[in-house]
Amino acid sequence: MIKNEELLTGIKDAFPIVLGYLPLGFAFGVLANQVGMTVFQAGLMSLMCFTGAGQYIAIGVMQAGGAIFTIIMANLLVNLRYLLFATSMVPHLKNVPPSLATLLSYGLTDETYAVAMTRYQNHEATASYMAGLNITSHIGWISSSLAGAILGTFISNTDKIGLNFALPAMYICLLVFVVGKRSDALVAGISATLCLLFGFIFPSTMANMSNIIIATMIAATLGVVIDERY
Amino acid sequence: MSDTSILLMIFGVSVVSLLPRMLPVAILSRWEFPQLLQKWLSFVAPAVLGGLAALSILAPKGFIHFSPSNLYLWACIPTFIVAIKTRSLFYTLLVGIITMALLYNFAGI
């Protein structure tokens, strides 16, 4: 059962994400090309993996002559945070058939998670919305990777037109959206501080993003405690 | 890397990047979460976004860059204001991107 309106809203909500993916996917395509991946392989990787940080790591390890095993282990670490993201989304997906919800979670990323969770605050989750949002974002990721792999040598600097700020701007806006009560703001602030602190003390956590996992778990726990008290 | 190795690598990365996203949804869909856990999970989104926003601004290149020469730090000020005032993702992105483009081309830092 496809609900057209929900599907369209999902597609529309994906536009800012696609805008943010353009420079990132493009850069991945260019780099993939440079380490000797074909256009097909670069596109295939974006289709089958859909993990920005993970794909950059793969390129980095390949460049350094590292092993496949290293790439896979690093990716396992980088993607662990999605266990947490996906779990926190489950309570919102009551009205989506489980098999469909599972399939559509293929397209769960930092960005689609943030946009979807913002919407689920005051709208019911539907399979159509998930499909519109996740598939459109994924198509944006794949096509920008392909464009990068094909055109890589011609265009160099997307920083000039400010596109490098698309994702930070989106995170800022979604942060404003998801903060509903004082305890949310406190949790976000604590998590941000811890994230930077861990990243500063243990720089290696920045690369695999484990600082986000640790900071989130501590901040959410403090959030429960704060919420009980006040 | 040979073509076979690259394909093998892509397949391996695909498995480890998709499983953490799909498994919880597949396994936990029919489970009724206890109240306390639901509350805890409700704080995950603000915490994740707080972390992502902070890192994307203060560590845009993967290492912490806390100084006035970090353009992201300056660009986030009008972006935050527009986000709070308009509550519109479109205008927030527009202002953020334009501010960044202006800073990059004219700030000369």
Interface residues (C-beta under 8 A of the other chain):
Chain A: P16 L19 G36 M37 Q41 L44 M45 M48 C49 F50 T51 G54 Q55 A58 M62 I68 I71 I72 N75 L76 V78 N79 L80 R81 Y82 L83 L84 F85 A86 T87 S88 M89 V90 P91 L93 P98 S99 A101 T102 L103 S105 Y106 L108 D110 Y113 A114 M117 T118 D159 K160 I161 G162 L163 N164 F165 A166 L167 P168 A169 M170 Y171 I172 C173 L174 L175 V176 F177 V178 V179 S183 D184 A185 V187 A188 G189 I190 S191 A192 T193 L194 C195 L196 G199 F200 P203 M206 A207 N211 I212 A215 T216 A219 A220 T221 G223 V224 D227
Chain B: M1 D3 S5 I6 L7 L8 M9 I10 F11 G12 V13 S14 V16 S17 L18 P20 R21 M22 L23 P24 V25 A26 L28 S29 R30 W31 F33 L36 Q38 K39 W40 L41 S42 F43 V44 A45 P46 A47 V48 L49 G50 G51 L52 A53 A54 L55 S56 I57 L58 A59 P60 G62 F63 I64 Y72 A75 C76 T79 F80 A83 I84 R87 S88 L89 F90 T92 L93 V95 G96 I97 I98 T99 M100 A101 L102 Y104 N105
